[in-house]
Amino acid sequence: MRVLFTVSDWSAHYAPMIPLGWALQAAGHEVRVVCTPAQAGPVSRAGLTPVPLMGGLDMVTQTRLLYFWDAQAGRRPYPGLPLHPVTGEELASLADFDFPAWAAGNRREIATAVKANYEGTLDFARRWGADLVVHDPLAVEGLLAAKVTGVPAVLHAWGPVGTHEEEPSLRLLPEDPAGFFPRHGVGELGPDLINHVVDPCPDGLRLPTRAHRLPVRYTPYNGPGGMPAWVLEPPARPRVCVVWGNSLTRMFGPRSFIVPTIVAALGALDVEVVLTGTPEDIASLGELPSNVRAFERFPLQFLLPTCSAVVHHGGAGCAMTSVAAGVPQLALTFAAEQQANGARVAGAGAGLQLRGDLADQDTVRALVRRLLDEPSFALAAHRLREENLARPTQAALVADLERLAAGRPAGRVAA
């Protein structure tokens, strides 16, 4: 079987697909990953074969444009102004970026890139002879290719935000203003065009979808990296992990970098703090409290099982890796999807969520104390971990995908 993955220009979006790619290859199937040139390296390092034929605006610029548009429409829930979509500098006024002029000057180039992405993916799927397509929520080029070529398409969710969300800000599928989908006779692009969803969420985080579910265990992949022996040694004090996404500062600006506040709050607690981040972020913190150790890009799947709590920005990768490890979470969030991730974990009793702009030292300290002192959080986190472990493995999911590609119902597909 030949399985085509299509992924968006952000490695966290397709990280949950990597273990599935391994399982497919181990079962003797071929996997190709259509991606942007920027993702060819990460895909290769993950042990899969990239096909870097997509282009267009990078994910950071797209997100800044979205936040600028929201601010213009009065939908920005956070204080301050968004970043300049192109330069990334802080705006003094929304008038400092002429969105209509930018759109007029870039419309043709963007349209050409989008058209090339759709047509290039469709052409590759035809020539390679893909039997099945798996795509992340933003990489709908694969969905179009599957619909046109008549093979099954499967959306692989990356966290608890699903395909059928009531809140507009949580609807992850991109728009199709040029009408590529109806032009190819496959209907309008929208949630109801999704027939199958790989659902990596335990029952306590059941994601909203009307598509047929393919349940799977969430298996963390946090990028390459070694496992130091010290993580096997039980910590003398409760260990709290602090992990911050490398996207926030570039998408939201310096006000979103609240790690100094978090570190100062935890420095006053009788805990061991392990901070993982980019070299630039760590260097910007200066001298750290005596109970804080910092590591560059430490793979979370090795660290979190040794922790009593984790503080993060609400990204799906952090939230779901924490779920798999059974660790109570504090999500300090700046985006709608991050807020939903944190709120849904909190709704399952396994954590707490707070808007990042409301976080101060006293509040962060008090919330982490609750995670450590109130047994209900650890019990709920353990329950989510056990629910995750009880789900089918990627090897079992491969068997479901084989049945789909053969035109037979997948064994565990449920409405």
VMD Tcl script that draws the C-alpha trace (Angstrom):
set ca {
  {0.00 0.00 0.00}
  {1.21 3.48 -0.86}
  {0.22 6.07 1.74}
  {0.56 9.78 1.01}
  {0.91 12.14 3.98}
  {0.32 15.85 3.40}
  {1.46 18.17 6.18}
  {1.39 21.88 6.89}
  {4.39 24.12 7.41}
  {4.68 23.55 11.18}
  {6.22 20.41 12.63}
  {3.96 20.36 15.71}
  {0.96 19.95 13.41}
  {2.15 16.62 12.04}
  {4.21 15.30 14.96}
  {1.42 12.83 15.94}
  {1.54 11.43 12.39}
  {5.21 10.44 12.66}
  {4.65 7.27 14.76}
  {1.90 6.24 12.31}
  {4.40 6.64 9.48}
  {6.82 4.35 11.32}
  {4.08 1.76 11.86}
  {3.07 1.84 8.20}
  {6.67 1.37 7.08}
  {7.22 -1.43 9.60}
  {4.20 -3.18 8.12}
  {5.79 -3.04 4.67}
  {3.91 -0.04 3.26}
  {5.43 2.93 1.45}
  {5.01 6.42 2.91}
  {5.71 9.76 1.23}
  {5.26 13.12 2.94}
  {4.28 16.09 0.77}
  {5.53 19.18 2.59}
  {7.21 22.55 2.18}
  {10.99 22.74 1.71}
  {11.27 24.04 5.30}
  {9.81 20.76 6.61}
  {11.94 18.43 4.46}
  {14.70 18.33 7.09}
  {12.45 17.59 10.08}
  {10.58 14.92 8.10}
  {13.84 13.27 7.05}
  {15.21 13.35 10.59}
  {12.02 11.64 11.72}
  {12.76 8.72 9.42}
  {10.19 9.44 6.70}
  {10.61 10.47 3.06}
  {9.74 14.09 2.23}
  {8.40 15.33 -1.08}
  {9.03 19.10 -0.76}
  {6.78 20.49 -3.45}
  {4.55 22.93 -1.55}
  {5.21 26.64 -1.13}
  {3.51 29.91 -0.31}
  {3.32 31.97 2.86}
  {5.08 30.50 5.86}
  {2.98 29.60 8.91}
  {4.25 32.50 11.04}
  {3.25 35.10 8.46}
  {-0.14 33.45 7.93}
  {-0.82 33.53 11.67}
  {0.24 37.15 12.05}
  {-2.08 38.09 9.20}
  {-4.93 36.27 10.93}
  {-4.29 38.06 14.23}
  {-4.09 41.42 12.46}
  {-7.39 40.69 10.70}
  {-9.00 39.74 14.03}
  {-7.73 42.95 15.63}
  {-9.16 45.04 12.79}
  {-12.51 43.28 13.23}
  {-12.50 43.90 16.99}
  {-12.08 40.21 17.83}
  {-8.73 40.42 19.60}
  {-9.30 39.35 23.25}
  {-5.84 40.35 24.48}
  {-4.47 43.79 25.39}
  {-2.12 45.53 23.03}
  {-1.80 45.34 19.27}
  {-0.77 42.42 17.07}
  {2.61 42.24 15.38}
  {3.28 43.62 11.93}
  {2.38 40.63 9.75}
  {5.45 40.93 7.53}
  {8.25 42.34 9.70}
  {7.14 40.91 13.04}
  {7.70 44.25 14.77}
  {5.27 45.60 17.35}
  {2.72 47.96 15.84}
  {2.06 51.38 17.31}
  {-1.23 51.53 15.43}
  {-3.28 49.25 13.18}
  {-2.84 51.93 10.52}
  {0.87 51.08 10.37}
  {0.06 48.07 8.17}
  {-2.01 48.62 5.03}
  {-3.71 45.27 4.69}
  {-5.62 46.06 1.45}
  {-2.44 47.31 -0.24}
  {-0.47 44.26 0.93}
  {-3.21 41.91 -0.26}
  {-3.42 43.64 -3.65}
  {0.35 43.45 -4.10}
  {0.62 39.81 -3.09}
  {-2.67 38.34 -4.30}
  {-1.34 36.97 -7.57}
  {1.76 35.39 -5.98}
  {-0.28 33.78 -3.20}
  {-2.92 32.50 -5.61}
  {-0.21 31.04 -7.84}
  {1.40 29.26 -4.89}
  {-1.92 27.86 -3.63}
  {-2.80 26.62 -7.11}
  {0.63 25.01 -7.45}
  {0.22 23.30 -4.07}
  {-3.11 21.75 -5.02}
  {-2.09 20.79 -8.54}
  {1.35 19.55 -7.52}
  {-0.04 17.34 -4.76}
  {-2.75 15.97 -7.06}
  {-0.21 15.29 -9.81}
  {2.13 13.48 -7.40}
  {-0.71 11.40 -5.96}
  {-1.70 10.32 -9.46}
  {1.80 9.56 -10.74}
  {2.94 7.81 -7.56}
  {-0.32 5.88 -7.32}
  {-1.35 6.68 -3.75}
  {-3.82 4.20 -2.25}
  {-4.64 6.30 0.80}
  {-4.09 9.88 1.97}
  {-3.52 11.00 5.57}
  {-3.41 14.76 6.18}
  {-3.26 17.17 9.08}
  {-6.15 19.65 9.48}
  {-4.38 22.45 7.59}
  {-2.91 20.36 4.76}
  {-6.10 19.90 2.75}
  {-4.16 19.52 -0.51}
  {-4.14 15.83 0.35}
  {-7.89 15.83 0.90}
  {-8.46 17.26 -2.59}
  {-6.04 14.76 -4.15}
  {-7.83 11.87 -2.45}
  {-11.29 13.05 -3.49}
  {-10.24 13.55 -7.11}
  {-8.37 10.25 -7.40}
  {-11.06 8.28 -5.57}
  {-8.97 6.97 -2.67}
  {-9.84 7.31 1.04}
  {-8.74 10.43 2.89}
  {-8.13 10.46 6.63}
  {-7.64 13.61 8.71}
  {-5.18 13.09 11.57}
  {-6.08 15.36 14.49}
  {-3.21 16.75 16.55}
  {-5.15 17.33 19.78}
  {-8.59 17.79 21.34}
  {-9.81 20.44 18.86}
  {-11.95 18.60 16.33}
  {-13.42 19.01 12.87}
  {-16.87 20.18 13.98}
  {-16.43 23.03 16.45}
  {-19.13 25.56 17.29}
  {-16.65 28.35 18.05}
  {-15.48 29.91 14.73}
  {-11.96 30.53 16.07}
  {-11.54 26.76 16.58}
  {-12.39 25.77 13.02}
  {-8.99 24.66 11.77}
  {-9.77 23.75 8.15}
  {-8.54 26.53 5.84}
  {-10.84 28.34 3.45}
  {-10.96 27.75 -0.30}
  {-11.68 31.22 -1.72}
  {-10.59 30.22 -5.23}
  {-12.99 27.28 -5.24}
  {-10.49 24.53 -6.07}
  {-12.69 21.85 -4.47}
  {-15.92 22.60 -6.36}
  {-13.90 23.25 -9.51}
  {-12.75 19.63 -9.33}
  {-16.29 18.44 -8.73}
  {-15.81 17.21 -5.14}
  {-18.03 19.70 -3.31}
  {-17.31 22.64 -1.04}
  {-14.37 22.44 1.35}
  {-15.73 22.13 4.87}
  {-16.01 19.80 7.87}
  {-18.63 17.61 6.21}
  {-16.13 16.72 3.47}
  {-14.10 14.89 6.13}
  {-15.17 11.23 6.21}
  {-12.59 9.73 8.60}
  {-10.66 11.22 11.51}
  {-7.75 9.66 13.38}
  {-8.65 10.58 16.96}
  {-5.65 10.45 19.34}
  {-7.59 11.77 22.35}
  {-8.59 9.60 25.31}
  {-12.28 9.48 26.14}
  {-11.95 12.26 28.71}
  {-10.86 14.63 25.92}
  {-13.19 13.36 23.18}
  {-12.82 15.78 20.28}
  {-15.90 17.14 18.47}
  {-16.42 15.53 15.07}
  {-19.23 14.08 12.99}
  {-16.80 12.04 10.92}
  {-16.09 8.37 11.54}
  {-13.44 8.02 14.23}
  {-10.33 5.92 13.97}
  {-9.18 5.81 17.61}
  {-5.47 5.55 18.31}
  {-3.15 5.91 21.28}
  {-1.38 9.25 21.40}
  {2.30 8.41 21.00}
  {4.53 11.44 21.58}
  {7.10 12.49 19.06}
  {8.90 15.65 20.17}
  {11.72 15.57 17.67}
  {15.14 13.93 17.79}
  {17.20 14.03 20.95}
  {19.01 11.86 23.46}
  {17.84 10.60 26.83}
  {20.26 11.41 29.65}
  {20.60 8.82 32.38}
  {19.69 11.28 35.14}
  {16.02 11.19 34.17}
  {15.89 7.65 35.60}
  {16.87 8.91 39.06}
  {13.88 9.82 41.28}
  {13.96 13.56 42.05}
  {14.50 14.52 45.69}
  {11.73 17.13 45.46}
  {8.65 17.41 43.25}
  {9.84 18.15 39.73}
  {8.00 20.78 37.70}
  {8.64 21.09 33.99}
  {8.34 24.42 32.20}
  {8.14 24.23 28.41}
  {7.37 27.15 26.13}
  {6.56 27.03 22.44}
  {9.01 28.54 19.99}
  {6.16 30.06 18.00}
  {4.63 32.42 20.54}
  {7.12 35.27 20.46}
  {7.23 35.31 16.67}
  {3.43 35.18 16.35}
  {2.26 37.17 19.39}
  {5.25 39.32 20.24}
  {7.47 39.77 23.31}
  {4.51 40.24 25.68}
  {3.71 36.55 25.28}
  {7.11 35.50 26.63}
  {6.06 35.12 30.25}
  {8.71 32.53 31.12}
  {10.54 35.01 33.41}
  {7.31 35.36 35.41}
  {6.88 31.58 35.57}
  {10.50 30.99 36.61}
  {10.34 33.67 39.30}
  {7.10 32.19 40.64}
  {8.49 28.66 40.82}
  {11.84 29.83 42.21}
  {10.06 30.53 45.50}
  {8.65 26.99 45.81}
  {10.34 23.94 47.32}
  {10.45 22.15 43.97}
  {12.96 21.21 41.30}
  {12.26 23.09 38.07}
  {13.38 21.80 34.69}
  {13.01 24.39 31.94}
  {13.28 23.43 28.29}
  {13.35 25.99 25.51}
  {15.25 27.46 22.60}
  {18.83 28.63 23.14}
  {17.73 32.23 22.55}
  {14.92 32.04 25.11}
  {17.13 30.46 27.74}
  {19.90 33.02 27.20}
  {17.41 35.87 27.61}
  {16.52 34.72 31.15}
  {19.89 35.58 32.65}
  {20.75 34.08 36.02}
  {18.23 31.46 37.10}
  {17.01 30.65 40.63}
  {19.02 27.91 42.35}
  {16.21 25.35 41.94}
  {15.91 25.83 38.17}
  {17.84 23.92 35.49}
  {17.54 24.84 31.81}
  {17.99 22.57 28.80}
  {17.83 23.33 25.11}
  {15.09 21.53 23.15}
  {14.83 18.62 25.59}
  {12.44 15.93 24.18}
  {9.42 16.05 26.46}
  {8.54 12.37 26.22}
  {11.68 11.54 28.24}
  {11.25 14.26 30.84}
  {7.55 14.46 31.67}
  {7.15 10.96 33.18}
  {9.52 12.11 35.96}
  {7.52 15.27 36.73}
  {4.77 16.08 39.23}
  {3.44 19.02 37.18}
  {4.07 20.85 33.91}
  {3.57 24.48 32.91}
  {3.18 25.21 29.20}
  {1.52 27.52 26.68}
  {-1.36 25.22 25.76}
  {0.02 23.88 22.49}
  {-1.48 20.55 21.48}
  {1.90 18.80 21.47}
  {2.65 19.87 25.05}
  {-0.87 19.10 26.25}
  {-1.08 15.67 24.63}
  {2.46 14.63 25.63}
  {1.52 15.59 29.18}
  {-1.64 13.49 28.89}
  {0.40 10.51 27.71}
  {2.76 10.97 30.67}
  {-0.06 11.35 33.19}
  {1.15 14.74 34.48}
  {-1.12 17.53 35.82}
  {-0.91 20.62 33.62}
  {-1.06 24.39 33.93}
  {-1.76 25.96 30.54}
  {-1.08 29.71 30.26}
  {-2.54 30.49 26.88}
  {-2.51 33.20 24.19}
  {-4.49 31.69 21.30}
  {-7.99 30.28 20.93}
  {-6.85 26.74 20.13}
  {-4.34 26.76 22.99}
  {-7.04 28.02 25.33}
  {-9.36 25.20 24.19}
  {-6.64 22.60 24.74}
  {-5.99 23.85 28.25}
  {-9.67 24.25 29.09}
  {-10.50 20.73 27.92}
  {-7.70 19.22 29.98}
  {-8.93 21.28 32.93}
  {-12.49 20.10 32.22}
  {-11.25 16.53 32.57}
  {-9.88 17.46 36.00}
  {-6.25 16.97 34.96}
  {-5.08 20.57 34.99}
  {-5.78 24.29 35.12}
  {-5.93 26.95 32.42}
  {-5.43 30.73 32.55}
  {-5.02 33.36 29.86}
  {-1.34 34.15 29.66}
  {-1.81 37.91 29.82}
  {-3.44 37.47 33.25}
  {-0.55 35.49 34.71}
  {1.52 37.08 37.48}
  {3.96 35.50 39.92}
  {1.51 35.06 42.77}
  {-1.17 33.55 40.54}
  {1.19 31.14 38.80}
  {2.67 30.07 42.13}
  {-0.78 29.46 43.63}
  {-1.97 27.45 40.63}
  {1.11 25.22 40.60}
  {0.71 24.67 44.34}
  {-2.82 23.47 43.68}
  {-1.59 20.98 41.09}
  {0.97 19.64 43.56}
  {-1.12 19.70 46.72}
  {-4.59 18.62 45.57}
  {-4.60 14.86 44.78}
  {-7.54 15.13 42.39}
  {-5.33 16.59 39.63}
  {-2.83 13.71 39.75}
  {-5.66 11.17 39.88}
  {-7.38 12.69 36.84}
  {-4.09 12.94 34.93}
  {-3.40 9.27 35.72}
  {-6.89 8.37 34.51}
  {-6.29 10.12 31.17}
  {-2.97 8.31 30.84}
  {-4.63 4.94 31.43}
  {-7.38 5.78 28.93}
  {-4.71 6.67 26.39}
  {-2.81 3.42 26.98}
  {-6.02 1.44 26.50}
  {-6.50 2.83 22.99}
  {-5.38 0.94 19.85}
  {-1.72 1.27 18.93}
  {-0.47 2.67 15.63}
  {0.09 -0.94 14.49}
  {-3.61 -1.64 15.04}
  {-4.50 1.59 13.21}
  {-2.49 0.37 10.22}
  {-4.85 -2.60 9.95}
  {-7.82 -0.20 9.92}
  {-6.20 1.87 7.18}
  {-5.51 -1.24 5.14}
  {-9.20 -2.10 5.28}
  {-10.16 1.43 4.25}
  {-7.79 1.37 1.29}
  {-9.25 -2.00 0.25}
  {-12.76 -0.57 0.32}
  {-13.82 -2.45 3.45}
  {-15.09 -0.92 6.71}
  {-12.35 -0.33 9.26}
  {-12.85 -2.53 12.32}
  {-12.95 0.17 14.98}
  {-14.52 2.99 13.03}
  {-17.33 4.34 15.17}
  {-19.67 7.26 14.73}
}
mol new
graphics top color blue
foreach p $ca { graphics top sphere $p radius 0.5 }
foreach p [lrange $ca 0 end-1] q [lrange $ca 1 end] { graphics top cylinder $p $q radius 0.2 }
display resetview
